[in-house]
Amino acid sequence: GLFTSHSIYLTAIAAMIGGLAAFFCTMFLAERSGGASINYVLAGIVVGLAAGAVQSLMLTMAGGKLNSAIAWLYGSFAEVTLTQVGIIFFLAVFLSLIPLVWAKELNLVLLGEDQARQMGLDVRRFNRIMLVLASVLTSVCVAFVGIIGFVGLVIPHLCRMLFGSDHRMVLPASICFGAVMLMLADLLARTAYYGMELPVGAITTIIGIPVFAYLLIKRGRTYDG
């Protein structure tokens, strides 16, 4: 079955293919509709809704495996093996080194697309490469541990507040802080409720929503000031 340990590697491959397919569908819809920034957001919403519909159908047909499917959707480290940890670690290190090498180009993008182009950067091509890397890494991680939200939203914002916008600092800091947040969330998930392990994804969401809201408000006040 899809959610058993025997097929987890096939699931990882399928997740990678699905993630890339969603990415290319989003890019296609956004660029066909004009390529404005808001179009990418709207295209992402459309693709996300379509994926959600497929997910609902799969859950309906899961039968006796429904509990396993739901546990996977909410995120958990309980069934992850050392081999799977090694695979995720290798991919994370390899795919994280590429943005670190291109930290200068990432800093150029912060100046704005027009300024980055004037300094010789092919912004569209560069953004696509970064998004493909993010899609592959995210898809593989989700295949092994399920959906664990808000880590990728909260941690980079927090690191920018602490270390500034230089990606040579933000990227390694985000990796370290993200790992610490996940370890603390997993510890809380295993110990908060006696006799039951809570979903890690639920813990990170409960923690992440108020923290992210605070960071957004503080960022808005900083710009207003």
VOPAGU-2260 file (C-alpha; in pm, 1 decimal, decimal comma):
REM VOPAGU-2260
SITE   aa  ch    i         X         Y         Z
SITE  GLY   A    0       0,0       0,0       0,0
SITE  LEU   A    1      92,9     362,6     -38,0
SITE  PHE   A    2     154,4     427,3     328,7
SITE  THR   A    3     340,8     109,7     427,1
SITE  SER   A    4     713,6      89,9     491,5
SITE  HIS   A    5     758,7    -155,0     200,4
SITE  SER   A    6     667,5     112,7     -52,0
SITE  ILE   A    7     809,9     421,8     118,7
SITE  TYR   A    8    1085,2     461,1    -140,0
SITE  LEU   A    9     835,8     438,4    -424,9
SITE  THR   A   10     629,5     693,4    -234,2
SITE  ALA   A   11     932,3     923,5    -218,0
SITE  ILE   A   12     983,4     894,8    -593,2
SITE  ALA   A   13     612,7     952,7    -656,9
SITE  ALA   A   14     617,1    1252,8    -422,4
SITE  MET   A   15     914,4    1399,6    -607,9
SITE  ILE   A   16     738,9    1355,1    -942,1
SITE  GLY   A   17     415,9    1499,2    -801,1
SITE  GLY   A   18     595,5    1797,1    -649,9
SITE  LEU   A   19     770,3    1877,7    -976,0
SITE  ALA   A   20     445,1    1830,4   -1169,5
SITE  ALA   A   21     268,9    2075,2    -936,3
SITE  PHE   A   22     555,9    2320,6    -977,2
SITE  PHE   A   23     551,0    2308,6   -1356,8
SITE  CYS   A   24     170,5    2333,5   -1364,9
SITE  THR   A   25     188,1    2641,6   -1144,3
SITE  MET   A   26     457,7    2799,5   -1361,4
SITE  PHE   A   27     264,7    2720,1   -1680,0
SITE  LEU   A   28     -61,8    2869,9   -1553,7
SITE  ALA   A   29     107,4    3179,0   -1411,1
SITE  GLU   A   30     312,9    3255,3   -1720,2
SITE  ARG   A   31      26,2    3187,8   -1959,6
SITE  SER   A   32    -181,8    3440,9   -1765,6
SITE  GLY   A   33      76,7    3717,9   -1787,3
SITE  GLY   A   34     354,7    3629,7   -1543,4
SITE  ALA   A   35     266,5    3890,5   -1280,4
SITE  SER   A   36     355,1    3805,7    -920,4
SITE  ILE   A   37      -9,9    3776,8    -814,4
SITE  ASN   A   38     -67,5    3525,0   -1094,6
SITE  TYR   A   39     187,7    3289,8    -940,7
SITE  VAL   A   40      -0,9    3307,1    -611,5
SITE  LEU   A   41    -336,3    3243,1    -778,9
SITE  ALA   A   42    -193,8    2960,1    -990,0
SITE  GLY   A   43     -49,2    2802,2    -676,2
SITE  ILE   A   44    -389,7    2819,8    -508,5
SITE  VAL   A   45    -555,6    2651,5    -807,9
SITE  VAL   A   46    -297,4    2371,4    -819,6
SITE  GLY   A   47    -319,8    2331,1    -441,8
SITE  LEU   A   48    -697,9    2295,0    -457,7
SITE  ALA   A   49    -665,3    2034,6    -732,8
SITE  ALA   A   50    -410,2    1840,0    -527,6
SITE  GLY   A   51    -638,6    1864,5    -224,1
SITE  ALA   A   52    -925,6    1715,8    -422,5
SITE  VAL   A   53    -709,3    1422,1    -533,0
SITE  GLN   A   54    -593,7    1376,2    -174,2
SITE  SER   A   55    -954,0    1364,5     -51,2
SITE  LEU   A   56   -1038,0    1096,4    -308,1
SITE  MET   A   57    -737,1     889,8    -202,2
SITE  LEU   A   58    -837,3     915,4     164,3
SITE  THR   A   59   -1189,9     806,1      76,2
SITE  MET   A   60   -1051,0     495,6     -94,2
SITE  ALA   A   61    -790,2     422,0     175,1
SITE  GLY   A   62   -1020,8     180,7     358,7
SITE  GLY   A   63    -843,8      10,8     649,2
SITE  LYS   A   64    -532,0     219,3     593,5
SITE  LEU   A   65    -713,1     544,9     670,0
SITE  ASN   A   66    -551,8     587,9    1013,3
SITE  SER   A   67    -202,8     545,6     868,3
SITE  ALA   A   68    -284,6     790,9     591,6
SITE  ILE   A   69    -414,0    1053,0     835,5
SITE  ALA   A   70    -109,4    1009,3    1061,4
SITE  TRP   A   71     115,8    1061,2     760,0
SITE  LEU   A   72     -74,3    1372,8     652,5
SITE  TYR   A   73     -25,6    1537,0     993,0
SITE  GLY   A   74     345,0    1452,1    1009,3
SITE  SER   A   75     530,1    1213,3    1236,5
SITE  PHE   A   76     884,3    1088,3    1296,7
SITE  ALA   A   77     766,8     771,6    1472,1
SITE  GLU   A   78     808,1     534,7    1176,1
SITE  VAL   A   79    1120,8     689,3    1022,9
SITE  THR   A   80    1415,6     446,9    1002,4
SITE  LEU   A   81    1787,0     527,3    1018,0
SITE  THR   A   82    1814,8     448,1     647,6
SITE  GLN   A   83    1546,3     703,1     568,1
SITE  VAL   A   84    1716,3     957,8     794,6
SITE  GLY   A   85    2036,9     900,2     599,1
SITE  ILE   A   86    1860,2     957,1     267,2
SITE  ILE   A   87    1695,6    1277,7     387,4
SITE  PHE   A   88    2024,2    1398,7     540,2
SITE  PHE   A   89    2219,8    1333,9     220,1
SITE  LEU   A   90    1962,5    1510,8       3,0
SITE  ALA   A   91    1928,4    1799,6     247,8
SITE  VAL   A   92    2304,6    1857,2     263,2
SITE  PHE   A   93    2352,2    1823,5    -113,1
SITE  LEU   A   94    2056,9    2041,5    -212,5
SITE  SER   A   95    2132,7    2300,4      57,2
SITE  LEU   A   96    2489,7    2346,0     -63,8
SITE  ILE   A   97    2367,5    2475,0    -400,9
SITE  PRO   A   98    2182,8    2780,2    -258,1
SITE  LEU   A   99    2481,5    2845,8     -30,0
SITE  VAL   A  100    2711,5    2855,4    -332,3
SITE  TRP   A  101    2467,0    3094,1    -499,2
SITE  ALA   A  102    2414,3    3311,6    -191,2
SITE  LYS   A  103    2544,5    3616,3    -378,8
SITE  GLU   A  104    2282,6    3568,3    -651,6
SITE  LEU   A  105    2010,5    3524,0    -388,5
SITE  ASN   A  106    2117,4    3854,3    -235,4
SITE  LEU   A  107    2090,1    4018,7    -577,8
SITE  VAL   A  108    1728,9    3900,4    -609,2
SITE  LEU   A  109    1649,6    4086,2    -285,5
SITE  LEU   A  110    1738,4    4411,0    -460,9
SITE  GLY   A  111    1451,5    4356,8    -704,0
SITE  GLU   A  112    1425,8    4181,5   -1039,1
SITE  ASP   A  113    1514,7    4489,3   -1245,4
SITE  GLN   A  114    1826,2    4563,2   -1041,4
SITE  ALA   A  115    1932,3    4197,8   -1049,7
SITE  ARG   A  116    1894,4    4188,4   -1429,7
SITE  GLN   A  117    2103,4    4503,2   -1465,7
SITE  MET   A  118    2378,1    4326,9   -1270,4
SITE  GLY   A  119    2376,8    4033,6   -1512,2
SITE  LEU   A  120    2151,2    3778,9   -1340,8
SITE  ASP   A  121    1897,9    3581,1   -1544,0
SITE  VAL   A  122    1628,3    3615,5   -1278,5
SITE  ARG   A  123    1365,0    3390,2   -1435,0
SITE  ARG   A  124    1608,0    3102,8   -1492,3
SITE  PHE   A  125    1761,8    3143,3   -1146,3
SITE  ASN   A  126    1422,3    3147,6    -973,4
SITE  ARG   A  127    1318,5    2832,8   -1157,5
SITE  ILE   A  128    1632,3    2648,5   -1048,8
SITE  MET   A  129    1578,2    2746,7    -685,7
SITE  LEU   A  130    1211,4    2646,0    -697,1
SITE  VAL   A  131    1293,9    2307,5    -852,7
SITE  LEU   A  132    1549,0    2239,1    -577,3
SITE  ALA   A  133    1296,1    2338,2    -311,2
SITE  SER   A  134    1026,0    2122,5    -472,5
SITE  VAL   A  135    1248,2    1812,5    -484,0
SITE  LEU   A  136    1368,4    1846,0    -124,6
SITE  THR   A  137    1021,4    1924,5      10,4
SITE  SER   A  138     862,0    1635,1    -177,4
SITE  VAL   A  139    1111,6    1378,2     -49,1
SITE  CYS   A  140    1084,5    1500,9     310,9
SITE  VAL   A  141     703,9    1494,8     296,9
SITE  ALA   A  142     710,4    1141,3     154,5
SITE  PHE   A  143     906,1    1014,4     455,7
SITE  VAL   A  144     763,4    1216,0     746,8
SITE  GLY   A  145     437,9    1368,6     620,1
SITE  ILE   A  146     330,9    1731,7     617,4
SITE  ILE   A  147     500,6    1943,1     885,8
SITE  GLY   A  148     398,9    2301,9     835,8
SITE  PHE   A  149     519,7    2648,7     932,9
SITE  VAL   A  150     886,0    2555,3     987,2
SITE  GLY   A  151     975,0    2692,8     645,1
SITE  LEU   A  152     772,3    3008,2     710,8
SITE  VAL   A  153     864,7    3096,1    1067,3
SITE  ILE   A  154    1233,6    3004,6    1084,0
SITE  PRO   A  155    1362,9    3204,9     782,7
SITE  HIS   A  156    1172,0    3514,8     898,6
SITE  LEU   A  157    1314,4    3474,8    1248,0
SITE  CYS   A  158    1667,7    3430,5    1113,4
SITE  ARG   A  159    1635,3    3743,2     899,0
SITE  MET   A  160    1534,4    3939,8    1207,2
SITE  LEU   A  161    1834,8    3805,5    1399,5
SITE  PHE   A  162    2106,7    3801,7    1132,7
SITE  GLY   A  163    1992,4    4036,6     856,7
SITE  SER   A  164    1911,7    3953,5     494,9
SITE  ASP   A  165    2249,2    3817,0     380,9
SITE  HIS   A  166    2181,8    3461,2     262,5
SITE  ARG   A  167    2533,6    3357,2     362,6
SITE  MET   A  168    2406,2    3390,8     719,3
SITE  VAL   A  169    2032,9    3327,3     675,5
SITE  LEU   A  170    2062,8    2988,2     500,6
SITE  PRO   A  171    2289,0    2807,4     752,5
SITE  ALA   A  172    2107,2    2973,3    1042,7
SITE  SER   A  173    1770,6    2857,3     905,0
SITE  ILE   A  174    1899,7    2500,1     874,8
SITE  CYS   A  175    2021,0    2496,4    1236,3
SITE  PHE   A  176    1719,8    2675,1    1386,3
SITE  GLY   A  177    1479,8    2461,8    1182,2
SITE  ALA   A  178    1642,7    2143,6    1311,2
SITE  VAL   A  179    1615,5    2267,2    1669,9
SITE  MET   A  180    1248,6    2360,0    1623,5
SITE  LEU   A  181    1170,2    2014,6    1482,4
SITE  MET   A  182    1350,5    1837,7    1767,0
SITE  LEU   A  183    1162,6    2040,9    2027,9
SITE  ALA   A  184     831,1    1982,4    1848,9
SITE  ASP   A  185     899,1    1607,6    1831,4
SITE  LEU   A  186     989,4    1600,8    2201,8
SITE  LEU   A  187     666,8    1782,6    2287,1
SITE  ALA   A  188     466,0    1551,1    2061,5
SITE  ARG   A  189     605,4    1243,7    2240,4
SITE  THR   A  190     565,5    1371,7    2597,1
SITE  ALA   A  191     270,7    1615,6    2605,5
SITE  TYR   A  192      -2,1    1351,0    2621,8
SITE  TYR   A  193      59,9    1036,1    2825,3
SITE  GLY   A  194      19,9     714,4    2630,3
SITE  MET   A  195     -14,7     879,8    2289,9
SITE  GLU   A  196     219,7    1048,3    2045,2
SITE  LEU   A  197      74,9    1364,9    1896,5
SITE  PRO   A  198     136,3    1461,3    1531,0
SITE  VAL   A  199     448,3    1674,2    1494,6
SITE  GLY   A  200     280,7    1873,5    1217,5
SITE  ALA   A  201       0,4    1973,4    1452,9
SITE  ILE   A  202     253,6    2089,8    1714,1
SITE  THR   A  203     449,6    2302,1    1465,5
SITE  THR   A  204     127,2    2455,1    1333,7
SITE  ILE   A  205       1,5    2543,1    1682,7
SITE  ILE   A  206     336,3    2704,5    1762,8
SITE  GLY   A  207     391,0    2851,5    1418,0
SITE  ILE   A  208      65,0    3039,3    1364,0
SITE  PRO   A  209      99,1    3289,8    1652,6
SITE  VAL   A  210     475,1    3326,5    1600,0
SITE  PHE   A  211     432,1    3391,0    1228,1
SITE  ALA   A  212     150,3    3638,7    1295,2
SITE  TYR   A  213     375,7    3823,4    1541,8
SITE  LEU   A  214     663,0    3833,3    1291,9
SITE  LEU   A  215     433,9    3969,7    1019,9
SITE  ILE   A  216     297,6    4242,6    1248,1
SITE  LYS   A  217     645,9    4337,8    1365,4
SITE  ARG   A  218     774,4    4344,9    1009,4
SITE  GLY   A  219     484,8    4568,3     904,2
SITE  ARG   A  220     553,0    4809,1    1189,9
SITE  THR   A  221     921,2    4818,6    1095,0
SITE  TYR   A  222     836,6    4919,5     738,1
SITE  ASP   A  223     580,7    5176,0     858,7
SITE  GLY   A  224     836,9    5325,3    1093,2
